Amino acid sequence: MRTVLQRVSKASVTVDGKVISSIGNGLLVLLGIEDADNKDDIDWLANKIMNLRIFNDENDVMNRSVLDIEGDIIVVSQFTLHAQTKKGNRPSYIKAAKPDVAIPMYEAFVEVLEQKMGKKVGTGIFGADMKVELLNDGPVTILIDTKNKE
């Protein structure tokens, strides 16, 4: 699983002109899933995201997690995170999981986050043409890949 994690002051997802998810202070998680991903990846990534200390404390030091600030999360599926650009100028998405694999993994990931948060997590619509709007706070943008746990 590969993510682009953004600390936001606000974010929303719109499909067909209708806002389907919106949050204030929290995290926008763009999530790419590949065939090799499994339940261990879901658990590891959810724990990492929930406990990542990237929100400021009272001394303006990034020392608080999304749980600590009681923030919100939106998760948006994004197969293009697995783009391979080594050859030519047209990206290949061969490593991105097909919907029959990706949708259950995406839903399971959201469910794990909801259990850990104790509240609803916003989502996009898998496979839809989504308009994602955000106000990146910081900016703070972090890349996480479960196959490269740095």
Disulfide bonds with the S-S distance in Angstrom:
none
